[in-house]
Amino acid sequence: MPGYDLKVNGEYARIESLECSSCRLILRDAIQNEEGQRFCKSCWEEAISSSSKAQRLGINPKEEIYPDIAVRREIDRLPVLCENYENGCEWTGKLKDHEHDHKAICEYKTMRCALGCSKRIPLGKLRKHEKEECPFRQVRCQYCRSELLARDYNDHLLNCPNAPYICGHCHTEMPRSEMDSHMLLNNCRRQLYCSGWHPQCGEFPWENTQTTISLQKE
């Protein structure tokens, strides 16, 4: 793992001496070679595994290295901003406290929604997103009690047999599944007319509409 990608809180005169010679981030598990260069432990291991990278950095894979304890302690006390400060987090403190405590619970840390939408949501808003906002959350139809994805809910209502439907003629409200019988049993108070399936079809009262439609189909 490369160095700490954190912003120092305020001015820090020695910050350049605390940067890895390879990744140029704040040293993580700082080590020092015989030439006095400092590296993250993982960056050093990566560098010596590649002759071209070792040559570019000017290091000898066989030279001795040692943990830079003094620098590690200094880095632990380094005043930093939260890694999520650009998202609005106002936490400031020691780097060690950020890594061991705050980082795991920061409400501004973004996490990928586990329901399938793939959005990255701040930790403090993730619960609300997954329960109220994610289009892939499970919802239940208030009319037929079927379970479906939130993104499919509006389309479902257009066909749900229990959803309320208002007769366009008598304005009676009923479940959609009862609309056909409502029409066939002539429960409408107003007369219904054939909508004109054929140019030669005139307007026929409802009691003649079924006959008209049958003739047209023939």
Buried (B, 14 or more C-beta within 10 A) or exposed (E): EBBBEBEBBEEBEEEEEBBBBBBEBBBBBBBBBEEEBBBBBBBBEBBBEEEEBBEEBEBEEEEEBEEBEEBBEBBEEBEBBBBBBEEEBEBBBBBBBBBEEBBEEBBBBBEEBEBEBEBEBBBBBBEEBBEEBBBBBEBEBEBBEEEBBBBEBEEBBEEBEBBEBEBEBEEBEBBBEBBEEBBEEEBBEEEBBBEEEEEEBEEBEBEEBEEBBEEEEE
